[in-house]
C-alpha cells in the first residue's frame, strides 16, 4: 500500500461512512481499482473502523457522557432521566440484530458478495428503499421519539447493511423514518448506533489480522486513518446540518447513477 492509496481510502471511508451512500461498497470498488494486498487491506479496514468510531465519540462526547452517567446511576439504583435511559436501552437493543447476523454471515458475504456487480445491484436496491422512505415520509411527516420497539426495527434495518452497497447510515436513517422518527432524530440515532457496530467490526478485523500474520505498514495505515478521522468529523457535522433542511433525494440519485456506472464497468469492461 502506497501513501497515496492510504489517503484515498481514508478520504473515501471518512466521506461515505456517515453519508447514505455505502462506505463498504465504495471501498470494495476503490480496493479493486488500487489492487491492494490482503494483509494491508485487512489492517487498513480495521484501523479505519476505529478512526470513524473515534470521530463519532468525539463529536457526540456530551451525549455519550450523559448516557454513561445514566448507566452508572441506574446500576447504582439512583434516579435517572427516563428519556436518556430509553436512549441507552435503545442503542443496546438496536445493536443486537446486526451483531448476530454479522457473526454468522460476515464470512460468507466477504467471500462471495464483495464484487462490483453485487455492489451495483445493492446500490440500486438502496436507492429504491430511500425513495420509498421519502415517499412515505412526505405522505405523513412524523415526529415520534425513539422507543424500544422502534429500536428493534432500526436494528433489523441496520442488518441489511451487511450487504456491500447498502449504506449502514442510510438503512438506519431511512428505517427510522419509516418507523416514525423525523429525519434529524433518525440520523442522530444512526450515528450513535455506529459506535458499537463499527467498534465491533474493527475489533473482529484486528483479531483476524493477528491470526493471519504478515508484515503491515502501520505508518502508512496511520496516515490514512488520520485522514479518515478528520474527514468523518467534517461529514458528520455537514450531514446533520443538511438533513435538518433537506431530504435523502440527492443520495437516491447518486446511488442510481453510481449503480449504473458500476454495473456497466462490471458487465462490459472487466
C-alpha positions in Angstrom: 0.0 0.0 0.0 1.4 3.4 -1.0 0.8 6.7 0.8 -1.5 7.9 -1.9 -3.6 4.7 -1.6 -3.9 5.2 2.1 -5.0 8.8 1.7 -7.6 7.9 -1.0 -9.0 5.1 1.1 -9.1 7.4 4.2 -11.0 10.1 2.3 -13.4 7.5 0.9 -14.1 6.0 4.3 -14.4 9.4 6.0 -16.8 10.7 3.4 -19.0 7.7 2.8 -19.3 6.1 6.3 -21.8 8.7 7.6 -23.5 9.6 4.3 -26.2 7.2 3.0 -24.0 6.0 0.1 -22.3 2.8 1.4 -18.8 3.1 2.7 -18.2 -0.7 2.2 -19.5 -0.5 -1.4 -17.1 2.4 -2.2 -14.2 0.7 -0.5 -14.8 -2.5 -2.5 -14.7 -0.5 -5.7 -11.7 1.5 -4.8 -9.8 -1.5 -3.5 -10.3 -3.3 -6.8 -9.1 -0.2 -8.6 -6.0 0.1 -6.4 -5.3 -3.7 -6.2 -4.3 -3.7 -2.6 -2.7 -6.6 -0.8 -4.8 -8.7 1.6 -2.8 -8.1 4.7 -2.5 -4.4 4.4 -6.1 -4.2 3.3 -7.4 -6.1 6.3 -5.3 -4.0 8.7 -6.4 -0.8 7.0 -10.1 -1.8 7.3 -9.7 -2.5 11.0 -8.0 0.9 11.7 -10.5 2.8 9.5 -13.3 1.4 11.6 -11.5 2.5 14.8 -10.9 6.0 13.3 -14.5 6.5 12.3 -15.6 5.3 15.7 -13.3 7.8 17.4 -14.8 10.6 15.2 -18.3 9.8 16.4 -17.3 9.5 20.0 -15.6 12.9 19.8 -18.5 14.6 18.0 -21.2 13.2 20.4 -19.0 13.2 23.5 -21.6 15.3 25.5 -24.4 12.9 24.6 -22.2 9.9 25.4 -21.2 11.4 28.8 -24.8 11.8 29.7 -25.6 8.2 28.7 -22.6 6.9 30.7 -23.8 8.8 33.8 -27.3 7.4 33.2 -26.0 3.8 33.0 -23.9 4.3 36.2 -26.8 5.9 38.1 -29.1 3.1 37.0 -26.6 0.4 38.2 -26.4 2.4 41.5 -30.3 2.5 41.7 -30.3 6.3 41.6 -33.0 8.4 39.9 -32.4 8.8 36.2 -33.9 10.7 33.3 -36.3 8.3 31.6 -35.8 9.7 28.1 -32.0 9.2 28.4 -32.4 5.8 29.9 -34.7 4.8 26.9 -32.0 6.1 24.5 -29.4 3.9 26.3 -31.5 0.8 26.1 -32.5 1.6 22.5 -28.9 1.7 21.4 -28.1 -1.6 23.1 -31.1 -3.3 21.7 -30.6 -1.9 18.1 -27.0 -3.2 18.1 -28.0 -6.9 18.6 -29.5 -7.8 15.2 -26.6 -6.7 13.1 -24.1 -8.2 15.6 -25.9 -11.6 15.5 -26.3 -11.6 11.7 -22.8 -10.4 11.2 -21.4 -13.1 13.3 -23.0 -15.8 11.2 -23.0 -14.2 7.7 -20.0 -11.9 7.5 -17.5 -14.6 6.3 -20.0 -15.7 3.6 -20.6 -12.2 2.5 -16.9 -11.3 2.4 -16.0 -14.4 0.3 -19.0 -14.4 -2.1 -20.7 -11.0 -2.3 -17.9 -8.3 -2.3 -17.9 -7.9 -6.1 -18.6 -4.9 -8.3 -21.8 -6.5 -9.8 -23.3 -7.2 -6.4 -22.4 -3.7 -5.2 -24.2 -2.3 -8.3 -27.4 -4.3 -7.6 -27.5 -3.4 -3.9 -26.8 0.3 -4.6 -29.9 0.3 -6.9 -32.0 -1.5 -4.2 -30.8 1.0 -1.6 -31.9 3.9 -3.8 -35.3 2.4 -4.2 -35.5 1.9 -0.4 -34.6 5.5 0.3 -37.1 6.6 -2.3 -39.9 4.6 -0.7 -39.0 6.1 2.8 -39.1 9.6 1.5 -42.4 9.0 -0.2 -44.0 7.6 3.0 -42.4 10.5 5.0 -43.9 13.0 2.5 -47.4 11.5 2.8 -47.3 11.5 6.6 -44.4 13.5 8.2 -43.7 12.1 11.7 -42.0 13.4 14.8 -42.0 10.5 17.1 -39.4 9.8 19.8 -37.1 6.8 19.9 -38.7 3.8 21.7 -37.5 0.3 22.4 -39.9 -1.1 19.7 -38.5 1.3 17.1 -35.0 0.4 18.2 -35.6 -3.2 17.4 -36.9 -2.2 13.9 -33.9 0.1 13.3 -31.6 -2.7 14.4 -33.1 -5.0 11.8 -32.7 -2.4 9.1 -29.1 -2.0 10.1 -28.6 -5.7 9.4 -29.3 -5.1 5.8 -26.1 -3.0 5.6 -24.1 -6.2 5.8 -24.6 -6.4 2.1 -21.9 -4.4 0.3 -23.5 -1.5 -1.4 -26.1 -0.9 1.3 -25.2 2.1 3.4 -25.4 1.4 7.2 -26.3 5.0 7.9 -28.8 5.1 5.0 -30.5 1.9 6.1 -30.9 3.1 9.7 -31.9 6.6 8.8 -34.5 5.5 6.2 -35.6 2.7 8.5 -36.0 5.2 11.4 -38.1 7.5 9.1 -40.4 4.6 8.2 -40.8 3.7 11.9 -41.8 7.2 12.9 -38.7 9.3 13.6 -38.1 12.6 11.9 -35.0 12.8 9.6 -32.8 14.5 12.2 -33.6 12.2 15.1 -33.2 9.2 12.8 -29.8 10.5 11.7 -28.6 11.3 15.3 -29.6 7.8 16.4 -27.9 6.3 13.4 -24.6 8.0 14.2 -24.7 7.0 17.9 -25.6 3.4 16.8 -22.5 3.4 14.6 -20.2 3.4 17.7 -20.8 -0.2 18.9 -21.2 -1.8 15.5 -18.1 -0.1 13.9 -16.0 -0.8 17.0 -17.1 -4.4 17.0 -16.3 -4.8 13.3 -12.9 -3.2 13.7 -12.1 -5.4 16.6 -13.0 -8.6 14.7 -10.9 -7.5 11.8 -8.0 -6.8 14.1 -8.3 -10.3 15.6 -8.4 -11.8 12.0 -5.3 -9.8 11.2 -3.4 -11.2 14.2 -4.4 -14.8 13.2 -3.4 -14.2 9.6 0.0 -12.6 10.4 2.2 -10.9 7.8 4.1 -7.6 7.7 1.9 -4.5 7.9 3.0 -0.9 7.2 1.5 0.8 10.2 2.9 4.2 9.3 1.1 4.4 6.0 -2.1 3.0 7.6 -2.0 5.6 10.4 -1.9 8.4 7.8 -5.0 7.0 6.1 -6.7 6.6 9.5 -5.9 10.2 10.4 -7.4 11.4 7.1 -10.5 9.3 7.7 -10.9 10.7 11.3 -10.7 14.3 10.3 -13.0 13.8 7.2 -15.5 11.9 9.3 -15.8 14.8 11.8 -16.5 17.2 8.9 -19.0 15.0 7.2 -21.0 14.3 10.5 -21.3 18.0 11.1 -22.3 18.7 7.5 -24.8 15.9 7.2 -26.6 16.7 10.4 -27.0 20.3 9.3 -28.0 19.2 5.8 -30.7 16.7 7.0 -32.4 19.3 9.1 -33.4 21.2 5.9 -33.3 18.7 3.1 -34.3 15.2 2.1 -32.5 11.9 1.1 -33.3 12.5 -2.6 -29.7 13.7 -3.6 -28.4 10.4 -2.3 -31.2 8.5 -4.1 -30.0 9.9 -7.5 -26.3 9.4 -6.6 -26.9 5.8 -5.8 -28.8 5.2 -9.0 -26.1 6.9 -11.1 -23.3 5.1 -9.3 -25.2 1.8 -9.7 -25.4 2.2 -13.4 -21.7 3.1 -13.7 -20.6 0.2 -11.6 -22.9 -2.2 -13.4 -21.5 -1.0 -16.8 -17.9 -1.5 -15.7 -18.6 -4.9 -14.2 -20.5 -6.2 -17.2 -18.7 -4.7 -20.1 -15.2 -3.7 -19.1 -13.9 -6.4 -16.8 
